[in-house]
Amino acid sequence: MPPTPSPTDERLRDTIARRMRMSHVDQPLMLMELLGHGLTRQQPAWPPRRT
């Protein structure tokens, strides 16, 4: 029998299930970003600032 989850584990599970959900509008955009060029690009997300 698995051990009883701690309160911290329960809060984490609840947070992931309720608060970290992605809306149906954002899901295709995220997939296109990841599959298109997001994972193949090996540069920072933002270019360095010129000072």
Order of alpha helices (4+ residues) and beta strands (2+ residues): alpha-alpha
